[in-house]
Amino acid sequence: MQELNTKAKITWCAGCPNSQILVAFREAITELTSQDKLKIENIVATAGIGCHGKIAEYLNLNTYTSLHGRLIPTMTGIKTANSNLTVIGFSGDGDAYAEGIEHLIHAARRNSDIKLFVHDNQIFALTTGQVTPTSPKGFKGKSTPFGNLDEPFDPILLMLSLNTSFIARTFALDISKTKEIMKRAIEHKGFAFVDIIQPCITFFDTREYFKERIFWIDDQPADNPEIAMQKIKNIKGKIPCGIFYEISKPTFEAQQ
Ligand code: SF4
């Protein structure tokens, strides 16, 4: 864990759940490398633009920070140039679901062997609180002072519609569960998608909302979309987390 720290000062707001994601990731990497399942020198941790993007500065790994919304093509390029690398990306809901949505769709379709962790706080936090595609209808922020008129979309359902080979959701405040899901995603062969519910305590504090509603599904992911749909369904306003779907299929890189 200590070896993954850098000297960079953490500038996230005090108490921001981004820090819990950082801890979970460091623990996941420490465990996988100590079990010889991963070589530290082969990891490339990439990030997009947003509050989440600072994570690249806090990891003593090979890192790369991309342009806003262009994280996924950057990851695909790195993996295509050297398929021995383990390419892991951190993105935000603005970065991945607004600017970068087309890249997300096509990476999932082609099953690139890359891993994407989306810090989903339901707003553009770095720019102090504008709506993103996962902001709830009615949300009042800097860009929607009278309330958001758009319906939010569900990234998990989108990923399932694309037959994405690994689909999961986790909650940043649960470090242990997030670490386990990250490890499973990193070990998965193919495109691994993890939506991380990450409340922004400064501009949209949803901690209590999610604490009251989240529940964890069993550890066994479905390998059939219909069964996965049953796992994904919100039950009486409750929000499921866990690994919903995992299948094995040829990766983009293996078919080249
Ligand atoms: Fe975290 Fe929100 Fe502060 Fe950004 S603005 S560092 S997401 S609490």
Boltz pocket constraint, residues with backbone or C-beta under 6 A from the ligand:
constraints:
  - pocket:
      binder: B
      contacts: [[A, 11], [A, 12], [A, 13], [A, 16], [A, 17], [A, 18], [A, 51], [A, 121], [A, 125], [A, 126], [A, 198], [A, 199], [A, 200], [A, 201], [A, 202], [A, 203]]
      max_distance: 6.0
